[in-house]
Amino acid sequence: MVNLSSMLSRNDNLQTEFARQGDEFDQYIRIQEENIKKGIAELKHRHTVSLLNALEKEVSHKIHEKDIEIETLNQRNKELMEKIRQIALEAQSWHLRAKQNESLVNILKNNINQVVLQGGNTLLKEGCDESIADDAASSCNQNVPESSSCKEMVHCKACKSKEVSVLLLPCRHLCLCTDCDGFLDICPVCRVKKAGSLLVYMS
């Protein structure tokens, strides 16, 4: 009887011990599960942070590249606008010059026409010596044929041989040939310093 009670008591003790160990094992499993979950969560967090950092760097790099590209485009746009402004100013300047040149050409044409029209009077008088200017026309008409006299008076006032073809400025005397124009600095008629010359095609 004593042995049976002792065996039952031992059996109860074993069951209690098994139950306690089972509880401890379950608790250990739960703790390990929690640790594993925490580890996985931490790994996920680290991975997420690392991925976000990499993405942030990549995005920052792309934004920096775009900023440089925009800055370059803005600089090119400024340069283009400056070129357009310069071209517009040059075009305006050329337009004004063209108008001025057109006005100057018209003035010169009028002057040339006046000089050509007066070629038989004013230029012939200026080409002759002042002391015999009043008698030149009558002398030519009396002694020499008119065509020969007039032809002589339209010769270059410097070399006396070639036909006049250069209008001097600012005095506007048509009195030199092209060869003498390159050597003389003053007008042979009025002795005024030459500022320029214009080639005139005589028909």
Buried (B, 14 or more C-beta within 10 A) or exposed (E): EEEEEEEEEEEEEEEEEEEEEEEEEEEEEEEEEEEEEEEEEEEEEEEEEEEEEEEEEEEEEEEEEEEEEEEEEEEEEEEEEEEEEEEEEEEEEEEEEEEEEEEEEEEBEEBBEEBBEBBEEBBBBBBBEEEEEEEBBEEBEEEEEEEEBBEEBBBBBBEEEBEBBBBBBEBBBBBBBBBBBEEBEEBBBEEBEBEEBBEBEEE
